[in-house]
Amino acid sequence: MKAINNVDLWIPDEKTYNQLRKLQVFINFIIDMEITSIENKQKASEINKFFENLTTKVALKSWNITFVVYETGITKYNVSNPDYYWRTWSVGFSNNNLEIEATSNNVFDNTANYSDFNYQGIVFLFKECTFERFHVTGDLNEFVDDAKNYKKYISDGRKMIEVDIDIIK
């Protein structure tokens, strides 16, 4: 990876390194999905190198992986105003921080919106950090397992699945 900055990053201890490597399972899951384009598979493979090199001073780029499952036109509650459901899993790196997020949203009657799932995580990788580096709302395995079990969130109706991967050069 080509460097976009020369920031001296913190090198994780073994415990943190092993935790973060769990995200490679998510990335490999995205790579193995049939809907993932060849271009996105290549980008995901490049991002995988980020995790393989966490214990060295790896050159960095900003990147983001987003996996979305959504349905439109669900008429469970109101036929005249179809409802919407989406669930998103994302992992991204920017400004020397690694961010992990998964959320679900339901919209009823085009007005009421609620979330029944929310997973948040951030890992501060810059070297001069004076506070706790690793903040997650649960085990990273929960995040990965939830994404891998995405089919339980879609019906036989109008389902849509998208993978979007960006690497900022």
VEXSE-256075 format. One record per residue: residue number from 1; residue in one letter; chain; x, z, y of N, C-alpha, C, O in turn. Coordinates in Angstrom, 3 decimals. Layout:
# residues N
<sekol NUM, "a", "A", <X, Z, Y>, <X, Z, Y>, <X, Z, Y>, <X, Z, Y>>,
...
//
This chain:
# residues 169
<sekol 1, "m", "A", <0.836, 0.000, -1.176>, <0.000, 0.000, 0.000>, <0.884, 0.000, 1.243>, <1.892, 0.705, 1.295>>,
<sekol 2, "k", "A", <0.515, -0.766, 2.208>, <1.260, -0.827, 3.457>, <0.841, 0.318, 4.375>, <-0.348, 0.607, 4.504>>,
<sekol 3, "a", "A", <1.777, 0.945, 4.987>, <1.480, 2.090, 5.851>, <0.774, 1.643, 7.124>, <1.107, 0.606, 7.698>>,
<sekol 4, "i", "A", <-0.210, 2.437, 7.564>, <-0.824, 2.214, 8.864>, <-0.368, 3.277, 9.847>, <-0.599, 3.173, 11.052>>,
<sekol 5, "n", "A", <0.275, 4.289, 9.318>, <0.797, 5.337, 10.189>, <1.980, 5.998, 9.491>, <2.202, 5.792, 8.298>>,
<sekol 6, "n", "A", <2.708, 6.765, 10.215>, <3.866, 7.443, 9.643>, <3.654, 8.947, 9.586>, <4.613, 9.709, 9.707>>,
<sekol 7, "v", "A", <2.426, 9.381, 9.404>, <2.115, 10.803, 9.354>, <2.696, 11.396, 8.084>, <2.573, 10.827, 6.999>>,
<sekol 8, "d", "A", <3.318, 12.523, 8.233>, <3.890, 13.220, 7.093>, <2.765, 13.987, 6.400>, <2.226, 14.942, 6.959>>,
<sekol 9, "l", "A", <2.412, 13.572, 5.191>, <1.305, 14.190, 4.476>, <1.773, 15.352, 3.628>, <2.917, 15.415, 3.177>>,
<sekol 10, "w", "A", <0.848, 16.263, 3.432>, <1.035, 17.373, 2.526>, <1.050, 16.837, 1.102>, <0.246, 15.971, 0.756>>,
<sekol 11, "i", "A", <1.937, 17.333, 0.295>, <1.971, 16.949, -1.115>, <1.229, 18.027, -1.892>, <1.645, 19.186, -1.891>>,
<sekol 12, "p", "A", <0.124, 17.656, -2.562>, <-0.712, 18.667, -3.226>, <0.017, 19.399, -4.344>, <0.894, 18.850, -5.012>>,
<sekol 13, "d", "A", <-0.375, 20.656, -4.524>, <0.100, 21.407, -5.677>, <-0.567, 20.819, -6.921>, <-1.496, 20.019, -6.815>>,
<sekol 14, "e", "A", <-0.089, 21.220, -8.092>, <-0.567, 20.622, -9.338>, <-2.067, 20.824, -9.558>, <-2.752, 19.907, -10.011>>,
<sekol 15, "k", "A", <-2.580, 22.009, -9.243>, <-4.006, 22.288, -9.426>, <-4.868, 21.355, -8.558>, <-5.835, 20.770, -9.044>>,
<sekol 16, "t", "A", <-4.514, 21.224, -7.286>, <-5.257, 20.351, -6.371>, <-5.114, 18.897, -6.784>, <-6.081, 18.136, -6.757>>,
<sekol 17, "y", "A", <-3.911, 18.519, -7.165>, <-3.652, 17.148, -7.624>, <-4.550, 16.803, -8.810>, <-5.153, 15.731, -8.836>>,
<sekol 18, "n", "A", <-4.642, 17.691, -9.777>, <-5.484, 17.443, -10.952>, <-6.965, 17.367, -10.579>, <-7.712, 16.577, -11.156>>,
<sekol 19, "q", "A", <-7.387, 18.185, -9.616>, <-8.771, 18.116, -9.135>, <-9.048, 16.745, -8.516>, <-10.047, 16.100, -8.837>>,
<sekol 20, "l", "A", <-8.159, 16.308, -7.630>, <-8.372, 15.045, -6.934>, <-8.315, 13.851, -7.873>, <-8.989, 12.847, -7.645>>,
<sekol 21, "r", "A", <-7.531, 13.953, -8.903>, <-7.441, 12.837, -9.870>, <-8.757, 12.620, -10.596>, <-8.967, 11.554, -11.175>>,
<sekol 22, "k", "A", <-9.655, 13.614, -10.579>, <-10.983, 13.429, -11.179>, <-11.729, 12.291, -10.495>, <-12.590, 11.653, -11.100>>,
<sekol 23, "l", "A", <-11.399, 12.042, -9.239>, <-12.064, 10.959, -8.521>, <-11.676, 9.592, -9.069>, <-12.377, 8.610, -8.824>>,
<sekol 24, "q", "A", <-10.583, 9.514, -9.797>, <-10.216, 8.252, -10.438>, <-11.240, 7.866, -11.503>, <-11.436, 6.680, -11.770>>,
<sekol 25, "v", "A", <-11.885, 8.844, -12.105>, <-12.943, 8.542, -13.079>, <-14.076, 7.813, -12.359>, <-14.625, 6.846, -12.888>>,
<sekol 26, "f", "A", <-14.427, 8.272, -11.154>, <-15.443, 7.595, -10.350>, <-15.004, 6.171, -10.015>, <-15.784, 5.230, -10.159>>,
<sekol 27, "i", "A", <-13.774, 6.015, -9.575>, <-13.269, 4.688, -9.211>, <-13.252, 3.762, -10.419>, <-13.647, 2.601, -10.311>>,
<sekol 28, "n", "A", <-12.804, 4.252, -11.559>, <-12.785, 3.426, -12.766>, <-14.198, 3.064, -13.214>, <-14.425, 1.967, -13.724>>,
<sekol 29, "f", "A", <-15.141, 3.973, -13.029>, <-16.548, 3.677, -13.315>, <-17.023, 2.515, -12.433>, <-17.691, 1.602, -12.920>>,
<sekol 30, "i", "A", <-16.684, 2.547, -11.152>, <-17.057, 1.468, -10.235>, <-16.404, 0.154, -10.668>, <-17.053, -0.892, -10.658>>,
<sekol 31, "i", "A", <-15.136, 0.201, -11.042>, <-14.421, -1.000, -11.494>, <-15.099, -1.599, -12.718>, <-15.204, -2.821, -12.828>>,
<sekol 32, "d", "A", <-15.559, -0.762, -13.633>, <-16.139, -1.230, -14.892>, <-17.589, -1.714, -14.779>, <-18.114, -2.311, -15.719>>,
<sekol 33, "m", "A", <-18.234, -1.463, -13.642>, <-19.624, -1.887, -13.489>, <-19.722, -3.407, -13.389>, <-18.914, -4.047, -12.715>>,
<sekol 34, "e", "A", <-20.714, -3.976, -14.061>, <-20.913, -5.424, -14.028>, <-21.214, -5.930, -12.625>, <-20.820, -7.041, -12.270>>,
<sekol 35, "i", "A", <-21.905, -5.129, -11.828>, <-22.296, -5.606, -10.492>, <-21.147, -5.593, -9.489>, <-21.275, -6.162, -8.405>>,
<sekol 36, "t", "A", <-20.039, -4.963, -9.825>, <-18.899, -4.901, -8.904>, <-18.206, -6.254, -8.885>, <-17.774, -6.756, -9.923>>,
<sekol 37, "s", "A", <-18.103, -6.837, -7.702>, <-17.478, -8.151, -7.555>, <-15.992, -8.084, -7.915>, <-15.390, -7.010, -7.920>>,
<sekol 38, "i", "A", <-15.426, -9.224, -8.208>, <-13.993, -9.296, -8.517>, <-13.179, -8.787, -7.331>, <-12.198, -8.066, -7.511>>,
<sekol 39, "e", "A", <-13.585, -9.163, -6.126>, <-12.877, -8.706, -4.927>, <-12.922, -7.178, -4.814>, <-11.909, -6.548, -4.511>>,
<sekol 40, "n", "A", <-14.088, -6.586, -5.055>, <-14.203, -5.127, -4.984>, <-13.448, -4.441, -6.120>, <-12.908, -3.351, -5.928>>,
<sekol 41, "k", "A", <-13.403, -5.055, -7.287>, <-12.615, -4.496, -8.395>, <-11.135, -4.437, -8.001>, <-10.445, -3.462, -8.299>>,
<sekol 42, "q", "A", <-10.659, -5.481, -7.334>, <-9.264, -5.513, -6.897>, <-9.002, -4.435, -5.845>, <-7.976, -3.756, -5.881>>,
<sekol 43, "k", "A", <-9.939, -4.287, -4.914>, <-9.792, -3.246, -3.891>, <-9.783, -1.857, -4.532>, <-8.973, -1.003, -4.170>>,
<sekol 44, "a", "A", <-10.686, -1.641, -5.481>, <-10.758, -0.338, -6.154>, <-9.466, -0.055, -6.914>, <-9.000, 1.084, -6.943>>,
<sekol 45, "s", "A", <-8.896, -1.068, -7.518>, <-7.616, -0.893, -8.215>, <-6.516, -0.496, -7.241>, <-5.658, 0.324, -7.567>>,
<sekol 46, "e", "A", <-6.540, -1.077, -6.050>, <-5.553, -0.706, -5.024>, <-5.762, 0.739, -4.580>, <-4.797, 1.476, -4.380>>,
<sekol 47, "i", "A", <-7.016, 1.142, -4.429>, <-7.326, 2.517, -4.031>, <-6.896, 3.492, -5.123>, <-6.455, 4.602, -4.823>>,
<sekol 48, "n", "A", <-7.016, 3.097, -6.359>, <-6.575, 3.948, -7.469>, <-5.110, 4.339, -7.315>, <-4.712, 5.431, -7.722>>,
<sekol 49, "k", "A", <-4.311, 3.456, -6.730>, <-2.887, 3.748, -6.516>, <-2.703, 4.940, -5.580>, <-1.725, 5.679, -5.688>>,
<sekol 50, "f", "A", <-3.653, 5.119, -4.658>, <-3.614, 6.279, -3.767>, <-3.562, 7.569, -4.583>, <-2.760, 8.458, -4.300>>,
<sekol 51, "f", "A", <-4.421, 7.663, -5.596>, <-4.483, 8.871, -6.422>, <-3.295, 8.984, -7.357>, <-2.840, 10.088, -7.656>>,
<sekol 52, "e", "A", <-2.793, 7.860, -7.815>, <-1.622, 7.891, -8.688>, <-0.384, 8.367, -7.939>, <0.547, 8.890, -8.552>>,
<sekol 53, "n", "A", <-0.362, 8.192, -6.630>, <0.821, 8.505, -5.827>, <0.643, 9.711, -4.920>, <1.399, 9.876, -3.963>>,
<sekol 54, "l", "A", <-0.335, 10.552, -5.199>, <-0.603, 11.696, -4.326>, <0.556, 12.681, -4.227>, <0.676, 13.396, -3.232>>,
<sekol 55, "t", "A", <1.391, 12.726, -5.225>, <2.496, 13.690, -5.191>, <3.766, 13.093, -4.592>, <4.831, 13.708, -4.635>>,
<sekol 56, "t", "A", <3.644, 11.894, -4.036>, <4.785, 11.283, -3.346>, <4.342, 10.957, -1.925>, <3.167, 11.098, -1.586>>,
<sekol 57, "k", "A", <5.256, 10.536, -1.126>, <4.902, 10.140, 0.243>, <4.455, 8.685, 0.215>, <5.194, 7.773, 0.587>>,
<sekol 58, "v", "A", <3.231, 8.501, -0.236>, <2.684, 7.160, -0.383>, <2.324, 6.585, 0.995>, <1.857, 7.306, 1.876>>,
<sekol 59, "a", "A", <2.547, 5.291, 1.160>, <2.091, 4.602, 2.361>, <0.569, 4.473, 2.280>, <0.023, 4.209, 1.208>>,
<sekol 60, "l", "A", <-0.106, 4.657, 3.396>, <-1.555, 4.780, 3.364>, <-2.285, 3.777, 4.229>, <-1.771, 3.296, 5.239>>,
<sekol 61, "k", "A", <-3.497, 3.476, 3.804>, <-4.471, 2.731, 4.577>, <-5.749, 3.553, 4.550>, <-5.924, 4.415, 3.688>>,
<sekol 62, "s", "A", <-6.623, 3.288, 5.477>, <-7.947, 3.893, 5.413>, <-8.795, 3.066, 4.446>, <-8.664, 1.843, 4.384>>,
<sekol 63, "w", "A", <-9.658, 3.738, 3.701>, <-10.497, 3.038, 2.730>, <-11.780, 3.822, 2.467>, <-11.880, 5.010, 2.774>>,
<sekol 64, "n", "A", <-12.755, 3.124, 1.891>, <-14.023, 3.753, 1.552>, <-14.656, 3.020, 0.380>, <-14.644, 1.790, 0.326>>,
<sekol 65, "i", "A", <-15.210, 3.781, -0.557>, <-15.979, 3.239, -1.678>, <-17.376, 3.830, -1.583>, <-17.530, 5.050, -1.516>>,
<sekol 66, "t", "A", <-18.395, 2.978, -1.576>, <-19.776, 3.435, -1.528>, <-20.561, 2.775, -2.646>, <-20.488, 1.563, -2.848>>,
<sekol 67, "f", "A", <-21.305, 3.587, -3.363>, <-22.167, 3.138, -4.456>, <-23.576, 3.601, -4.119>, <-23.809, 4.794, -3.923>>,
<sekol 68, "v", "A", <-24.526, 2.657, -4.050>, <-25.883, 2.967, -3.612>, <-26.892, 2.449, -4.624>, <-26.794, 1.321, -5.108>>,
<sekol 69, "v", "A", <-27.861, 3.296, -4.930>, <-29.014, 2.909, -5.736>, <-30.230, 3.132, -4.856>, <-30.397, 4.215, -4.294>>,
<sekol 70, "y", "A", <-31.079, 2.128, -4.727>, <-32.270, 2.344, -3.920>, <-33.444, 1.523, -4.437>, <-33.284, 0.511, -5.121>>,
<sekol 71, "e", "A", <-34.606, 1.995, -4.086>, <-35.854, 1.324, -4.425>, <-36.705, 1.253, -3.178>, <-36.756, 2.192, -2.383>>,
<sekol 72, "t", "A", <-37.362, 0.141, -3.022>, <-38.296, -0.012, -1.916>, <-39.673, -0.324, -2.478>, <-39.808, -0.778, -3.615>>,
<sekol 73, "g", "A", <-40.665, -0.083, -1.689>, <-42.013, -0.433, -2.101>, <-42.602, 0.460, -3.168>, <-43.507, 0.043, -3.892>>,
<sekol 74, "i", "A", <-42.107, 1.687, -3.282>, <-42.674, 2.631, -4.242>, <-44.044, 3.051, -3.695>, <-44.136, 3.538, -2.568>>,
<sekol 75, "t", "A", <-45.076, 2.869, -4.465>, <-46.431, 3.140, -3.965>, <-47.033, 4.373, -4.612>, <-48.253, 4.480, -4.733>>,
<sekol 76, "k", "A", <-46.207, 5.283, -5.018>, <-46.671, 6.492, -5.681>, <-47.590, 7.320, -4.795>, <-48.553, 7.913, -5.280>>,
<sekol 77, "y", "A", <-47.299, 7.363, -3.500>, <-48.045, 8.241, -2.609>, <-49.009, 7.505, -1.689>, <-50.053, 8.053, -1.336>>,
<sekol 78, "n", "A", <-48.685, 6.274, -1.290>, <-49.536, 5.586, -0.337>, <-49.337, 4.083, -0.502>, <-48.264, 3.564, -0.195>>,
<sekol 79, "v", "A", <-50.353, 3.386, -0.979>, <-50.247, 1.963, -1.262>, <-50.046, 1.144, 0.012>, <-49.330, 0.143, -0.013>>,
<sekol 80, "s", "A", <-50.661, 1.547, 1.123>, <-50.549, 0.759, 2.348>, <-49.191, 0.920, 3.033>, <-48.754, 0.012, 3.740>>,
<sekol 81, "n", "A", <-48.528, 2.033, 2.843>, <-47.190, 2.261, 3.397>, <-46.249, 2.638, 2.258>, <-46.101, 3.817, 1.937>>,
<sekol 82, "p", "A", <-45.608, 1.635, 1.644>, <-44.726, 1.935, 0.508>, <-43.622, 2.917, 0.873>, <-43.166, 2.961, 2.016>>,
<sekol 83, "d", "A", <-43.206, 3.686, -0.091>, <-42.161, 4.678, 0.095>, <-40.807, 4.085, -0.301>, <-40.740, 3.025, -0.924>>,
<sekol 84, "y", "A", <-39.726, 4.788, 0.071>, <-38.366, 4.341, -0.219>, <-37.571, 5.505, -0.797>, <-37.790, 6.667, -0.456>>,
<sekol 85, "y", "A", <-36.644, 5.157, -1.680>, <-35.762, 6.163, -2.249>, <-34.379, 5.554, -2.325>, <-34.229, 4.399, -2.725>>,
<sekol 86, "w", "A", <-33.363, 6.319, -1.947>, <-31.995, 5.865, -2.168>, <-31.086, 7.050, -2.456>, <-31.310, 8.174, -2.006>>,
<sekol 87, "r", "A", <-30.065, 6.747, -3.214>, <-29.056, 7.747, -3.559>, <-27.709, 7.080, -3.348>, <-27.493, 5.944, -3.771>>,
<sekol 88, "t", "A", <-26.806, 7.792, -2.692>, <-25.512, 7.240, -2.310>, <-24.396, 8.170, -2.763>, <-24.493, 9.390, -2.630>>,
<sekol 89, "w", "A", <-23.340, 7.578, -3.296>, <-22.120, 8.303, -3.628>, <-20.992, 7.596, -2.889>, <-20.891, 6.370, -2.943>>,
<sekol 90, "s", "A", <-20.153, 8.344, -2.208>, <-19.041, 7.693, -1.506>, <-17.803, 8.581, -1.502>, <-17.880, 9.809, -1.505>>,
<sekol 91, "v", "A", <-16.671, 7.908, -1.495>, <-15.365, 8.555, -1.377>, <-14.589, 7.723, -0.375>, <-14.548, 6.496, -0.474>>,
<sekol 92, "g", "A", <-13.976, 8.389, 0.589>, <-13.229, 7.651, 1.589>, <-12.025, 8.420, 2.088>, <-11.962, 9.645, 1.991>>,
<sekol 93, "f", "A", <-11.073, 7.679, 2.624>, <-9.869, 8.270, 3.199>, <-9.669, 7.688, 4.587>, <-9.589, 6.471, 4.755>>,
<sekol 94, "s", "A", <-9.587, 8.566, 5.582>, <-9.245, 8.149, 6.938>, <-8.745, 9.367, 7.706>, <-9.084, 10.506, 7.384>>,
<sekol 95, "n", "A", <-7.953, 9.112, 8.701>, <-7.397, 10.185, 9.537>, <-6.767, 11.302, 8.704>, <-6.850, 12.478, 9.055>>,
<sekol 96, "n", "A", <-6.139, 10.914, 7.600>, <-5.435, 11.841, 6.711>, <-6.356, 12.867, 6.054>, <-5.922, 13.955, 5.675>>,
<sekol 97, "n", "A", <-7.619, 12.510, 5.927>, <-8.598, 13.343, 5.242>, <-9.277, 12.522, 4.152>, <-9.548, 11.334, 4.329>>,
<sekol 98, "l", "A", <-9.544, 13.164, 3.042>, <-10.281, 12.559, 1.945>, <-11.688, 13.156, 1.975>, <-11.847, 14.375, 1.909>>,
<sekol 99, "e", "A", <-12.709, 12.298, 2.076>, <-14.083, 12.768, 2.166>, <-14.874, 12.291, 0.958>, <-14.743, 11.147, 0.523>>,
<sekol 100, "i", "A", <-15.701, 13.193, 0.421>, <-16.514, 12.927, -0.767>, <-17.942, 13.297, -0.407>, <-18.194, 14.376, 0.131>>,
<sekol 101, "e", "A", <-18.884, 12.395, -0.705>, <-20.270, 12.681, -0.350>, <-21.220, 12.006, -1.323>, <-20.995, 10.877, -1.759>>,
<sekol 102, "a", "A", <-22.282, 12.719, -1.653>, <-23.389, 12.140, -2.411>, <-24.673, 12.713, -1.829>, <-24.786, 13.922, -1.626>>,
<sekol 103, "t", "A", <-25.629, 11.849, -1.566>, <-26.903, 12.299, -1.018>, <-28.028, 11.472, -1.600>, <-27.822, 10.353, -2.070>>,
<sekol 104, "s", "A", <-29.216, 12.038, -1.562>, <-30.413, 11.272, -1.903>, <-31.408, 11.445, -0.775>, <-31.441, 12.481, -0.110>>,
<sekol 105, "n", "A", <-32.204, 10.439, -0.572>, <-33.214, 10.475, 0.483>, <-34.496, 9.854, -0.019>, <-34.491, 8.846, -0.727>>,
<sekol 106, "n", "A", <-35.582, 10.470, 0.357>, <-36.915, 9.967, 0.066>, <-37.638, 9.804, 1.393>, <-37.595, 10.694, 2.242>>,
<sekol 107, "v", "A", <-38.292, 8.682, 1.572>, <-39.073, 8.447, 2.780>, <-40.504, 8.171, 2.353>, <-40.761, 7.263, 1.563>>,
<sekol 108, "f", "A", <-41.429, 8.953, 2.876>, <-42.849, 8.798, 2.561>, <-43.599, 8.376, 3.805>, <-43.380, 8.930, 4.883>>,
<sekol 109, "d", "A", <-44.466, 7.420, 3.671>, <-45.275, 6.921, 4.796>, <-44.421, 6.493, 5.982>, <-44.858, 6.579, 7.130>>,
<sekol 110, "n", "A", <-43.228, 6.042, 5.713>, <-42.300, 5.589, 6.758>, <-41.985, 6.667, 7.787>, <-41.438, 6.359, 8.846>>,
<sekol 111, "t", "A", <-42.316, 7.914, 7.505>, <-42.054, 8.973, 8.490>, <-41.358, 10.173, 7.877>, <-40.299, 10.576, 8.360>>,
<sekol 112, "a", "A", <-41.917, 10.752, 6.834>, <-41.352, 11.972, 6.256>, <-40.115, 11.623, 5.432>, <-40.154, 10.733, 4.582>>,
<sekol 113, "n", "A", <-39.041, 12.319, 5.688>, <-37.785, 12.055, 5.009>, <-37.221, 13.378, 4.510>, <-37.102, 14.334, 5.276>>,
<sekol 114, "y", "A", <-36.876, 13.434, 3.231>, <-36.226, 14.637, 2.729>, <-35.162, 14.262, 1.718>, <-35.210, 13.197, 1.102>>,
<sekol 115, "s", "A", <-34.207, 15.154, 1.561>, <-33.116, 14.954, 0.623>, <-33.206, 16.022, -0.457>, <-33.375, 17.204, -0.160>>,
<sekol 116, "d", "A", <-33.090, 15.596, -1.718>, <-33.138, 16.564, -2.813>, <-31.771, 16.755, -3.477>, <-31.648, 17.483, -4.462>>,
<sekol 117, "f", "A", <-30.754, 16.099, -2.931>, <-29.413, 16.249, -3.484>, <-28.405, 16.026, -2.366>, <-28.522, 15.078, -1.591>>,
<sekol 118, "n", "A", <-27.434, 16.894, -2.293>, <-26.424, 16.758, -1.259>, <-25.120, 17.357, -1.779>, <-25.051, 18.555, -2.056>>,
<sekol 119, "y", "A", <-24.112, 16.543, -1.908>, <-22.789, 16.976, -2.338>, <-21.817, 16.579, -1.236>, <-21.761, 15.416, -0.836>>,
<sekol 120, "q", "A", <-21.067, 17.535, -0.755>, <-20.117, 17.273, 0.319>, <-18.740, 17.810, -0.057>, <-18.618, 18.872, -0.668>>,
<sekol 121, "g", "A", <-17.734, 17.079, 0.307>, <-16.377, 17.562, 0.096>, <-15.427, 16.943, 1.101>, <-15.605, 15.803, 1.528>>,
<sekol 122, "i", "A", <-14.430, 17.701, 1.466>, <-13.367, 17.181, 2.324>, <-12.058, 17.849, 1.917>, <-12.006, 19.045, 1.630>>,
<sekol 123, "v", "A", <-11.025, 17.053, 1.903>, <-9.687, 17.555, 1.605>, <-8.789, 17.105, 2.755>, <-8.643, 15.912, 3.018>>,
<sekol 124, "f", "A", <-8.203, 18.066, 3.421>, <-7.313, 17.789, 4.544>, <-5.915, 17.562, 3.990>, <-5.320, 18.467, 3.407>>,
<sekol 125, "l", "A", <-5.391, 16.357, 4.172>, <-4.100, 16.011, 3.588>, <-2.958, 15.975, 4.595>, <-1.815, 15.721, 4.212>>,
<sekol 126, "f", "A", <-3.235, 16.220, 5.864>, <-2.132, 16.225, 6.823>, <-1.278, 17.472, 6.593>, <-1.784, 18.515, 6.180>>,
<sekol 127, "k", "A", <-0.006, 17.351, 6.860>, <0.956, 18.381, 6.481>, <0.766, 19.699, 7.225>, <0.821, 20.765, 6.612>>,
<sekol 128, "e", "A", <0.550, 19.641, 8.504>, <0.479, 20.860, 9.318>, <-0.950, 21.397, 9.386>, <-1.528, 21.470, 10.471>>,
<sekol 129, "c", "A", <-1.513, 21.764, 8.272>, <-2.871, 22.306, 8.208>, <-2.783, 23.831, 8.156>, <-2.077, 24.385, 7.314>>,
<sekol 130, "t", "A", <-3.501, 24.508, 9.058>, <-3.432, 25.969, 9.130>, <-4.661, 26.648, 8.530>, <-4.834, 27.858, 8.679>>,
<sekol 131, "f", "A", <-5.508, 25.887, 7.860>, <-6.714, 26.438, 7.252>, <-6.844, 25.889, 5.838>, <-6.031, 25.068, 5.414>>,
<sekol 132, "e", "A", <-7.853, 26.333, 5.112>, <-8.027, 25.898, 3.726>, <-8.210, 24.385, 3.661>, <-9.005, 23.813, 4.408>>,
<sekol 133, "r", "A", <-7.481, 23.757, 2.778>, <-7.469, 22.300, 2.682>, <-8.628, 21.713, 1.879>, <-9.087, 20.609, 2.175>>,
<sekol 134, "f", "A", <-9.091, 22.416, 0.896>, <-9.989, 21.843, -0.107>, <-11.363, 22.494, 0.017>, <-11.523, 23.677, -0.281>>,
<sekol 135, "h", "A", <-12.356, 21.719, 0.457>, <-13.719, 22.218, 0.607>, <-14.664, 21.283, -0.138>, <-14.792, 20.117, 0.233>>,
<sekol 136, "v", "A", <-15.320, 21.768, -1.170>, <-16.334, 20.986, -1.881>, <-17.519, 21.893, -2.186>, <-17.367, 23.105, -2.338>>,
<sekol 137, "t", "A", <-18.707, 21.285, -2.273>, <-19.914, 22.070, -2.532>, <-20.167, 22.289, -4.020>, <-21.144, 22.938, -4.393>>,
<sekol 138, "g", "A", <-19.312, 21.765, -4.854>, <-19.431, 21.939, -6.303>, <-18.218, 21.314, -6.968>, <-17.311, 20.822, -6.297>>,
<sekol 139, "d", "A", <-18.212, 21.339, -8.268>, <-17.109, 20.749, -9.018>, <-17.135, 19.226, -8.851>, <-18.209, 18.624, -8.835>>,
<sekol 140, "l", "A", <-15.976, 18.612, -8.729>, <-15.911, 17.160, -8.596>, <-16.503, 16.446, -9.806>, <-16.976, 15.316, -9.689>>,
<sekol 141, "n", "A", <-16.481, 17.099, -10.969>, <-17.111, 16.501, -12.149>, <-18.603, 16.287, -11.937>, <-19.164, 15.317, -12.446>>,
<sekol 142, "e", "A", <-19.263, 17.190, -11.185>, <-20.693, 17.028, -10.887>, <-20.927, 15.738, -10.119>, <-21.847, 14.980, -10.428>>,
<sekol 143, "f", "A", <-20.099, 15.494, -9.125>, <-20.198, 14.274, -8.328>, <-20.037, 13.042, -9.225>, <-20.854, 12.122, -9.178>>,
<sekol 144, "v", "A", <-18.985, 13.032, -10.036>, <-18.684, 11.887, -10.891>, <-19.784, 11.694, -11.933>, <-20.253, 10.573, -12.135>>,
<sekol 145, "d", "A", <-20.197, 12.765, -12.591>, <-21.227, 12.658, -13.627>, <-22.552, 12.178, -13.059>, <-23.256, 11.395, -13.697>>,
<sekol 146, "d", "A", <-22.895, 12.644, -11.862>, <-24.143, 12.211, -11.239>, <-24.114, 10.707, -10.981>, <-25.098, 10.016, -11.243>>,
<sekol 147, "a", "A", <-23.001, 10.198, -10.474>, <-22.881, 8.752, -10.232>, <-22.965, 7.969, -11.539>, <-23.645, 6.945, -11.608>>,
<sekol 148, "k", "A", <-22.287, 8.441, -12.558>, <-22.297, 7.733, -13.847>, <-23.680, 7.719, -14.488>, <-23.975, 6.848, -15.307>>,
<sekol 149, "n", "A", <-24.523, 8.667, -14.125>, <-25.890, 8.735, -14.661>, <-26.909, 8.165, -13.677>, <-28.059, 8.603, -13.642>>,
<sekol 150, "y", "A", <-26.486, 7.193, -12.885>, <-27.339, 6.629, -11.831>, <-28.651, 6.038, -12.346>, <-29.633, 5.997, -11.605>>,
<sekol 151, "k", "A", <-28.690, 5.587, -13.581>, <-29.896, 4.923, -14.100>, <-31.102, 5.848, -14.140>, <-32.239, 5.376, -14.144>>,
<sekol 152, "k", "A", <-30.875, 7.144, -14.168>, <-32.014, 8.065, -14.183>, <-32.722, 8.111, -12.831>, <-33.799, 8.697, -12.718>>,
<sekol 153, "y", "A", <-32.131, 7.500, -11.805>, <-32.722, 7.506, -10.471>, <-33.466, 6.215, -10.134>, <-33.962, 6.058, -9.019>>,
<sekol 154, "i", "A", <-33.545, 5.302, -11.081>, <-34.240, 4.051, -10.811>, <-35.339, 3.838, -11.831>, <-35.235, 4.272, -12.978>>,
<sekol 155, "s", "A", <-36.380, 3.172, -11.404>, <-37.493, 2.861, -12.293>, <-37.436, 1.372, -12.627>, <-36.484, 0.677, -12.273>>,
<sekol 156, "d", "A", <-38.454, 0.908, -13.302>, <-38.504, -0.512, -13.640>, <-38.990, -1.356, -12.465>, <-39.095, -2.578, -12.566>>,
<sekol 157, "g", "A", <-39.281, -0.693, -11.359>, <-39.792, -1.388, -10.173>, <-38.710, -2.134, -9.431>, <-37.822, -2.732, -10.039>>,
<sekol 158, "r", "A", <-38.785, -2.097, -8.134>, <-37.850, -2.822, -7.276>, <-36.573, -2.015, -7.079>, <-36.423, -1.313, -6.079>>,
<sekol 159, "k", "A", <-35.693, -2.113, -7.995>, <-34.444, -1.351, -7.897>, <-33.317, -2.234, -7.380>, <-33.255, -3.426, -7.683>>,
<sekol 160, "m", "A", <-32.462, -1.655, -6.623>, <-31.309, -2.370, -6.092>, <-30.086, -1.474, -6.216>, <-30.146, -0.270, -5.969>>,
<sekol 161, "i", "A", <-28.990, -2.084, -6.600>, <-27.744, -1.357, -6.783>, <-26.671, -2.125, -6.024>, <-26.566, -3.346, -6.140>>,
<sekol 162, "e", "A", <-25.881, -1.400, -5.248>, <-24.832, -2.047, -4.458>, <-23.534, -1.252, -4.543>, <-23.539, -0.024, -4.626>>,
<sekol 163, "v", "A", <-22.446, -1.971, -4.522>, <-21.118, -1.388, -4.423>, <-20.452, -2.020, -3.219>, <-20.403, -3.244, -3.098>>,
<sekol 164, "d", "A", <-19.943, -1.194, -2.336>, <-19.247, -1.699, -1.155>, <-17.902, -0.978, -1.063>, <-17.842, 0.251, -1.076>>,
<sekol 165, "i", "A", <-16.840, -1.750, -0.972>, <-15.505, -1.167, -0.875>, <-14.778, -1.813, 0.306>, <-14.681, -3.036, 0.410>>,
<sekol 166, "d", "A", <-14.281, -0.966, 1.175>, <-13.558, -1.443, 2.345>, <-12.176, -0.811, 2.379>, <-12.012, 0.383, 2.128>>,
<sekol 167, "i", "A", <-11.193, -1.633, 2.692>, <-9.834, -1.154, 2.964>, <-9.493, -1.653, 4.350>, <-9.520, -2.856, 4.609>>,
<sekol 168, "i", "A", <-9.175, -0.738, 5.236>, <-8.882, -1.104, 6.612>, <-7.383, -1.344, 6.729>, <-6.579, -0.441, 6.498>>,
<sekol 169, "k", "A", <-7.029, -2.532, 7.079>, <-5.627, -2.931, 7.145>, <-4.993, -2.503, 8.446>, <-3.810, -2.759, 8.671>>,
//
